[in-house]
Amino acid sequence: MFRTSRMARRGRRVATVILELRLPRDERRAARAERAAERQMNLERDNPYSAERRADAKAAERDARVDQWGGSGW
């Protein structure tokens, strides 16, 4: 499974490079920058240690305690 997916990614990357060579220089640069921005957004979105996710998890845990015990949390 890993070999196939890695091979598929490589093939896709090669196809992207070949297709980009047909674009003018400025458009190639813009396409590269767009892919880099998307990659960065995906990294930030998928980061399990982001502060927002930690805060949401704590709030959910607090709400679960309140619902379970009928108290006011900690």
C-alpha positions, 0 to 999 in steps of 0.5 A: 500500500505505501509503495503504491501511494508513494509511486502515485504521488511521485507520478502526480508530481512529475505530471504537475511539473510537466504541465507547469512547464507549459505555463509562462514563468510568472504563472509557474511561480504563482502556481508554486506559491499557491500549492505552498500556501495550500500545503501550509494551510493543510499542515496548520489544519491537521496539527493535533496540537494547535491551541484551538483544538486543545481549548475545544477539547478542554471545553468538551471535557468540562461540559461532559463532567457537568452533564455527568455529575450535574455540577459546575465543572472544576 
